[in-house]
Amino acid sequence: MTLLSDAPSLAQESLEAFWMPFTANRQFKAHPRMLVKAEGMYYTTDDGRRILDGFAGLWCCNAGHCRKPIVEAIQKQAAVMDYAPAFQMGQPLAFELANRIVGMAPDPLDHVFFCNSGSEAVDSALKIAIAYHRVRGEGARTRLIGRERAYHGVGFGGISVGGIPVNRKMYAGAMIPGVDHLPHTHNLEKNAFSRGQPEWGAQLADELERLVALHDASTIAAVIVEPMAGSTGVLIPPRGYLERLREITRKHGILLIFDEVITAFGRMGAAFASEVYGVVPDMITFAKGVTSGTVPMGGVIVSHDVYQAFMSGPAGSIELFHGYTYSAHVLACAAGLATLQLYEDEGLFARAARMAPKLEAALHALRGSRHVIDIRNQGLVGAIEVAARPGTVGARGFDIFLRCFEKGVLVRQTGDIIALAPALIVEDSEIDRMASTLRDVLAGLD
């Protein structure tokens, strides 16, 4: 068997068959950036360069790359049982992992529905929310409320409640009906260069009352928000904002869903952002960090009341007609259990909280660098926003991404926003290198 790290560089013509996701395919295939190996905080390219991973893969490799306990758990399980159906059958690791996650989740969230990605987790949560009201006799509650600039994956439910225009425009006529959106909370005039939660913006949550008055609470099933909006450019919630959303949703009998696909499992310095912000929703979606990116897995953690609402009717009847062939896949469960154990053994959530001030200081030291109009951060995540070139939104950000990669550091670009979200094992020297690379790149940027 040829290992990926030993594979020869691909010829230009062999790049065509793969239609790459969220990628400028023509640009990439003209100038490929190939990764062939990973370990700890680093990737290795096909030409032998070591690349410092400043983004934990894609918000997901929270424990670092190719960690031995996780790799060995996957290998051992693959040799014992490769697959087991989750429809009307079970396998012990699924129940063990569900109990482990419930033990980390805030009360009263005590049941886990497994899927395979963040996108599936969001669509699952939206379906559960609508079905929950129906089984309780409030079938008119079908409306969903998302937020502008939100990213909730790429399923039709997720892009409908999501609010990133470029993710929606090609499918505008096919969105699910009955969706409205809260305003986003990003305001450079009021909150530029905030450290942690900005002071201005809690009142924006009151827009939910306007939507309730417009549509009537009896038609609204759920509100879904990312506690910290990641893929849209690291938007930190204003102080009091999430608390106010919780008050309003509870007042009107509306479910509150936190999309924690990015923020769960240590990114904010705790198991869940819900803990950091002191706000408990009715459901939490997760993915990414649950297996440290090794095997695809996602899920929804639901409250006791939500789950019990479905547990009626004949005992032999299916309560929820929803699921996936690979729900609670046995290899994903093995990876998840090993990952959560590794987080605990190495105290990585607490470590992330300790490293957060270092990342904050390193990023905010770039204030005054060329083109920088904002820097923001919380937990082990931060963003630098640069002014767009006239008429070419995102071009300057893409240049920064490319130049950082040339200098051996992988960052994430969203429009003209550069995000850092390193693995929880990151060292001081690696944060310094990320910041110094960005400083050099910004200094030479037109």
PEPE-V82536 format. One record per pair of residues at least 24 apart in sequence whose C-alpha atoms are under 10 Angstrom apart, sorted by the first residue. I is the first residue (numbers start at 1). J is the second residue. If there is no record, write none. Layout:
BEGIN
i = <I I>
j = <J J>
END
This chain:
BEGIN
i = <3 3 4 4 4 4 5 5 5 5 5 5 5 5 6 6 6 7 7 8 8 8 9 9 9 9 9 10 10 22 33 33 33 37 37 38 38 38 38 39 39 39 39 39 40 40 40 40 40 40 40 40 41 41 41 41 41 41 41 41 41 42 42 42 43 43 43 44 45 49 49 49 50 50 50 51 51 51 51 51 51 51 52 52 52 52 52 52 52 52 52 52 52 52 53 53 53 53 53 53 53 53 53 53 53 53 53 54 54 54 54 54 54 54 54 54 54 54 54 54 54 54 55 55 55 55 55 55 55 55 55 55 56 56 56 56 56 56 56 56 56 56 56 56 56 56 57 57 57 57 57 57 57 57 57 58 58 58 58 58 58 58 58 58 59 59 59 59 59 59 59 59 59 59 59 59 59 59 59 59 59 60 60 60 60 60 60 60 60 60 60 60 60 60 60 60 60 60 61 61 61 61 61 61 61 61 61 61 61 62 62 62 62 62 62 62 62 62 62 62 62 62 62 62 62 62 62 62 62 62 63 63 63 63 63 63 63 63 63 63 63 63 63 63 63 63 63 63 63 64 64 64 64 64 64 64 65 65 65 65 65 66 66 66 67 67 67 67 67 68 68 69 69 69 69 69 70 70 70 70 70 70 70 70 70 70 70 70 70 71 71 71 71 71 72 72 72 73 73 73 73 73 73 73 73 73 74 74 74 74 74 74 74 74 74 74 75 75 75 76 76 77 77 77 77 77 77 78 78 78 81 81 82 82 82 83 83 83 83 83 83 84 84 84 84 84 84 84 85 85 85 85 85 85 85 86 86 86 86 86 86 86 86 86 87 87 87 87 87 87 88 90 90 91 91 91 91 92 92 93 93 93 93 93 93 93 93 93 94 94 94 94 94 94 94 94 94 94 95 95 96 96 96 97 97 97 97 97 97 97 97 97 97 98 98 98 98 98 98 100 100 100 100 101 101 101 101 101 101 101 102 102 104 104 104 104 104 105 105 105 105 105 105 105 105 105 105 106 106 106 106 106 106 106 106 106 106 106 107 107 107 107 107 108 108 108 108 108 108 108 108 108 109 109 109 109 109 109 109 109 109 109 109 109 109 110 110 110 110 110 110 110 110 111 111 111 111 111 111 111 111 111 112 112 112 112 112 112 112 112 112 112 113 113 113 113 113 113 113 113 113 113 113 114 114 114 114 114 114 114 114 114 114 114 114 114 114 114 115 115 115 115 115 115 115 115 115 115 115 115 115 115 116 116 116 116 116 116 116 116 116 116 116 116 116 116 116 117 117 117 117 117 117 117 117 117 117 117 117 118 118 118 118 118 118 118 118 118 118 118 118 118 118 118 118 118 118 119 119 119 119 119 119 119 119 119 119 119 119 119 119 119 120 120 120 120 120 120 120 120 120 120 120 120 120 120 120 121 121 121 121 121 121 121 121 121 121 121 121 121 121 121 121 122 122 122 122 122 122 122 122 122 122 122 122 122 122 122 122 122 122 122 122 123 123 123 123 123 123 123 123 123 123 123 124 124 124 124 124 124 124 125 125 125 125 125 125 125 125 125 125 125 125 125 125 126 126 126 126 126 126 126 126 126 126 127 127 127 127 127 128 128 128 128 128 128 128 128 128 128 128 129 129 129 129 129 129 129 129 129 129 129 129 130 130 130 130 131 131 131 131 131 131 132 132 132 132 132 132 132 132 132 133 133 133 133 133 133 133 133 133 133 133 134 134 134 135 135 135 135 135 136 136 136 138 138 138 138 139 139 139 140 140 140 140 140 141 141 141 141 141 141 141 141 141 141 142 142 142 142 142 142 142 142 143 143 143 143 143 143 143 143 143 143 143 143 143 143 144 144 144 144 144 144 144 144 144 144 144 144 144 144 145 145 145 145 145 145 145 145 145 145 145 145 145 145 145 145 146 146 146 146 146 146 146 146 146 146 146 146 147 147 147 147 147 147 147 147 147 147 148 148 148 148 148 148 148 148 148 149 149 149 149 149 149 149 149 149 149 149 149 150 150 150 150 150 150 150 150 150 150 150 150 150 150 150 151 151 151 151 151 151 151 152 152 152 152 152 152 152 152 152 153 153 153 158 161 161 161 162 162 163 164 164 178 178 178 179 179 180 180 180 180 180 181 181 181 181 181 182 182 182 182 182 182 182 182 183 183 184 184 184 185 185 185 185 185 185 186 186 186 186 186 186 187 188 188 188 189 191 191 191 191 192 192 192 192 192 193 193 193 193 193 193 193 193 193 194 194 194 194 194 194 194 195 195 195 195 195 195 195 195 195 195 196 196 196 196 196 196 196 196 196 196 196 197 197 197 197 197 197 197 197 197 197 197 197 198 198 198 198 198 198 198 198 199 199 199 199 199 200 200 200 200 200 201 201 201 201 201 202 202 202 202 202 202 202 202 202 203 203 203 203 203 203 204 204 204 204 205 205 205 205 205 205 205 205 205 205 206 206 206 206 207 208 208 208 208 209 209 209 209 212 212 212 212 216 217 217 217 217 217 218 218 218 219 220 220 220 220 220 221 221 221 221 221 222 222 222 222 222 222 222 222 223 223 223 223 223 223 223 224 224 224 224 224 224 224 224 224 225 225 225 225 225 226 226 226 226 226 226 226 226 226 226 227 227 227 227 227 227 227 227 227 227 227 227 228 228 228 228 228 228 228 228 228 228 229 229 229 229 230 230 230 230 230 230 230 230 230 230 231 231 231 231 231 231 232 232 232 232 232 233 233 233 233 233 233 233 233 233 233 233 233 233 234 234 234 234 234 234 234 234 234 234 234 234 234 234 234 235 235 235 235 235 236 236 236 236 237 237 239 240 240 241 242 242 242 242 242 242 243 243 243 243 244 245 245 246 246 246 246 247 249 250 250 254 255 255 255 255 256 256 256 256 256 257 257 257 257 257 257 257 257 258 258 258 258 258 258 258 259 259 259 259 259 259 260 260 260 260 260 260 260 261 261 261 261 261 261 261 261 261 262 262 262 262 262 263 263 263 263 263 263 264 264 264 265 265 265 265 265 265 265 265 265 265 266 266 266 266 266 266 266 266 266 266 266 266 266 267 267 267 267 267 267 267 267 267 267 267 267 267 268 268 268 268 268 268 268 268 268 269 269 269 269 269 269 269 269 269 269 269 269 269 269 270 270 270 270 270 270 270 271 271 271 271 271 272 273 276 282 289 289 289 289 290 290 290 290 290 290 290 290 290 291 291 291 291 291 291 291 291 291 291 292 292 292 292 292 292 292 293 293 293 293 294 294 294 294 294 295 295 295 295 295 295 295 296 296 296 296 296 296 296 297 297 297 297 297 297 297 297 297 298 298 298 299 299 343 346 347 347 348 348 348 349 349 349 350 351 351 351 351 352 352 352 352 352 352 352 352 353 353 353 353 354 354 354 355 355 355 355 355 355 355 355 356 356 356 356 358 358 358 358 359 359 359 359 359 359 359 359 359 359 360 361 361 361 362 362 362 362 362 362 362 363 363 363 363 363 363 363 363 364 365 365 365 366 366 366 366 366 367 369 369 369 369 369 369 370 370 370 370 370 370 370 371 371 371 371 371 372 372 372 373 374 375 375 375 376 377 377 377 379 380 380 380 380 380 380 381 381 381 381 381 382 382 382 382 382 383 383 383 383 383 383 383 383 384 384 384 384 384 384 384 385 385 385 385 385 385 385 386 386 386 386 386 387 387 388 388 388 389 389 392 396 396 396 399 399 399 399 400 400 400 400 400 400 401 401 402 403 403 403 403 403 403 403 404 404 404 404 404 404 405 407 407 407 407 407 408 408 408 409 409 409 409 409 410 411>
j = <36 37 35 36 37 46 35 36 37 38 44 45 46 48 36 37 46 36 46 36 46 47 34 36 45 46 47 34 46 167 402 405 406 65 66 64 65 66 67 64 65 66 67 68 64 65 66 67 68 423 425 426 65 66 422 423 424 425 426 427 430 408 409 410 408 409 410 408 408 406 407 408 407 408 409 404 405 406 407 408 409 410 404 405 407 408 409 410 411 422 430 431 433 434 405 408 409 410 411 412 420 421 422 423 426 430 434 381 409 410 411 412 419 420 421 422 423 426 430 431 433 434 381 409 410 411 412 419 420 421 422 423 288 289 292 293 410 411 412 420 421 422 423 424 425 426 288 292 293 410 411 412 421 422 423 231 262 288 289 293 411 412 421 422 230 231 261 262 263 267 287 288 289 292 293 381 412 420 421 422 423 261 262 263 264 265 267 287 288 289 290 291 292 293 294 421 422 423 288 289 290 291 292 293 294 421 422 423 424 264 265 266 267 288 289 290 291 292 293 339 343 348 349 352 421 422 423 424 425 426 265 266 289 290 291 292 293 339 340 342 343 346 348 349 422 423 424 425 426 292 293 422 423 424 425 426 292 293 294 423 425 292 293 294 292 294 338 339 342 338 342 335 338 339 341 342 291 292 294 295 334 335 336 337 338 339 340 341 342 294 334 335 338 339 334 335 338 331 332 333 334 335 336 337 338 339 294 295 330 331 332 333 334 335 336 338 331 334 335 331 334 330 331 332 333 334 335 330 331 334 330 331 329 330 331 325 326 328 329 330 331 325 326 327 328 329 330 331 324 325 326 327 328 329 330 114 323 324 325 326 327 328 329 330 322 323 324 325 326 327 318 328 330 328 329 330 333 330 333 328 329 330 331 332 333 334 336 337 327 328 329 330 331 332 333 334 336 337 328 333 333 334 337 290 328 332 333 334 335 336 337 338 340 299 301 328 333 336 337 336 337 340 341 265 271 290 301 336 337 340 301 302 265 270 271 272 340 264 271 272 274 275 280 284 301 302 303 271 272 274 275 278 279 280 281 284 301 303 280 281 282 303 304 280 281 282 283 301 302 303 304 305 280 281 282 283 284 300 301 302 303 304 305 306 307 283 301 302 303 304 305 306 307 283 300 301 302 303 304 306 307 308 283 284 285 298 299 300 301 302 303 307 285 298 299 300 301 302 307 322 323 327 328 285 286 287 297 298 299 300 301 323 324 326 327 328 329 333 286 287 296 297 298 299 300 323 324 325 326 327 328 329 286 287 288 295 296 297 298 299 324 325 326 327 328 329 332 153 261 285 286 287 288 295 296 297 298 299 327 152 153 154 155 158 259 260 261 262 285 286 287 288 296 297 298 299 300 151 152 153 154 155 156 157 158 159 261 285 286 287 298 299 152 153 154 155 157 158 285 286 287 297 298 299 300 323 324 152 153 155 158 259 260 261 284 285 286 287 297 298 299 300 301 152 153 154 155 157 158 159 161 224 257 258 259 260 261 284 285 286 298 299 300 152 153 154 155 156 157 158 159 161 285 300 157 158 285 299 300 322 323 157 158 222 224 257 258 259 283 284 285 299 300 301 302 157 158 161 221 222 223 224 255 257 283 157 221 320 321 322 221 222 283 300 302 306 307 310 320 321 322 220 221 222 223 254 255 256 257 282 283 302 306 220 221 222 255 221 306 309 310 320 321 221 255 305 306 307 308 309 310 320 218 219 220 221 222 253 254 255 306 309 310 221 309 310 309 310 311 312 319 306 309 310 218 219 220 221 218 219 221 217 218 219 220 221 178 216 217 218 219 220 221 222 253 254 177 178 179 218 219 220 221 222 176 177 178 179 180 215 216 217 218 219 220 221 222 223 176 177 178 179 180 181 219 220 221 222 223 224 254 255 178 179 180 181 182 208 211 212 220 221 222 223 224 225 254 256 179 180 181 182 183 184 222 223 224 225 226 257 180 181 182 183 184 185 223 224 225 226 180 181 182 183 184 185 186 225 232 181 182 183 184 185 186 229 230 231 232 233 235 181 182 183 184 224 225 226 228 229 230 231 232 233 235 259 225 226 229 230 231 232 259 224 225 226 229 231 259 260 261 285 231 259 261 224 223 224 225 224 225 232 231 232 215 219 220 220 223 208 211 215 220 223 207 208 211 223 224 206 207 208 210 211 223 224 225 207 208 229 235 237 229 235 236 237 238 241 233 234 235 236 237 238 235 373 374 375 374 238 374 375 376 373 374 375 376 385 364 367 373 374 375 376 377 384 385 236 364 374 375 376 377 378 236 357 360 361 364 375 376 377 378 382 236 237 238 239 357 360 376 377 378 379 382 228 235 236 237 238 239 240 241 277 376 377 378 235 236 237 238 239 240 376 377 237 238 239 240 241 237 238 239 240 241 237 238 239 240 241 237 238 239 240 241 242 243 244 245 238 239 240 241 244 245 238 241 244 245 238 240 241 242 243 244 245 246 247 248 241 244 245 248 245 244 245 248 249 245 248 249 252 248 249 252 254 252 249 251 252 253 254 252 253 254 254 249 252 253 254 255 249 253 254 255 256 249 253 254 255 256 257 282 283 249 254 255 256 257 258 281 255 256 257 258 259 281 283 284 285 256 257 258 259 260 257 258 259 260 261 262 263 273 284 285 257 258 259 260 262 263 272 273 274 276 277 279 258 259 260 262 263 268 273 277 378 381 259 260 262 263 260 261 262 263 381 382 383 414 419 421 262 412 413 414 417 419 413 414 415 417 419 376 382 383 384 385 412 413 414 415 416 417 418 419 375 376 377 378 381 382 383 384 385 414 417 418 419 420 421 376 377 378 382 383 376 377 378 382 277 378 277 277 279 277 274 277 278 279 280 281 277 278 279 280 279 279 281 279 280 281 282 279 281 281 282 282 281 282 283 306 280 281 282 283 284 281 282 283 284 285 300 301 302 282 283 284 285 286 300 301 283 284 285 286 287 300 284 285 286 287 288 289 300 285 286 287 288 289 290 298 299 300 286 287 288 289 421 287 288 289 379 380 381 288 289 290 289 290 291 292 339 340 343 348 349 424 290 343 347 348 349 350 351 352 353 379 380 423 424 348 349 352 353 356 378 379 380 381 421 422 423 424 349 350 352 353 356 378 379 380 381 348 349 350 351 352 353 354 355 356 378 379 380 381 424 348 349 350 351 352 353 379 340 343 348 349 350 349 379 379 306 336 339 340 423 332 333 335 336 337 338 339 340 343 331 332 333 334 335 336 337 338 339 340 335 336 338 339 340 343 423 332 335 336 339 331 332 335 336 339 329 331 332 333 334 335 336 326 329 331 332 333 335 336 326 327 328 329 331 332 333 335 336 327 328 332 327 328 424 425 424 425 423 424 425 380 424 425 424 380 424 425 426 379 380 381 422 423 424 425 426 378 379 380 424 379 380 424 379 380 424 425 426 427 428 431 380 381 382 424 427 428 431 432 420 421 422 426 428 430 431 432 434 435 431 431 432 435 428 431 432 433 434 435 436 420 431 432 434 435 436 438 439 435 435 436 439 435 436 438 439 442 439 438 439 440 441 442 443 439 441 442 443 444 445 446 396 442 443 445 446 416 417 442 417 417 417 418 419 419 419 420 421 421 420 421 422 423 424 426 419 420 421 422 423 418 419 420 421 422 412 413 414 417 418 419 420 421 413 416 417 418 419 420 438 413 414 415 416 417 418 419 415 416 417 418 442 416 417 415 416 417 416 446 416 442 445 446 441 442 445 446 437 438 441 442 444 445 438 441 441 437 438 440 441 442 444 445 434 437 438 440 441 442 437 434 437 438 440 441 433 434 437 433 434 435 437 438 434 438>
END
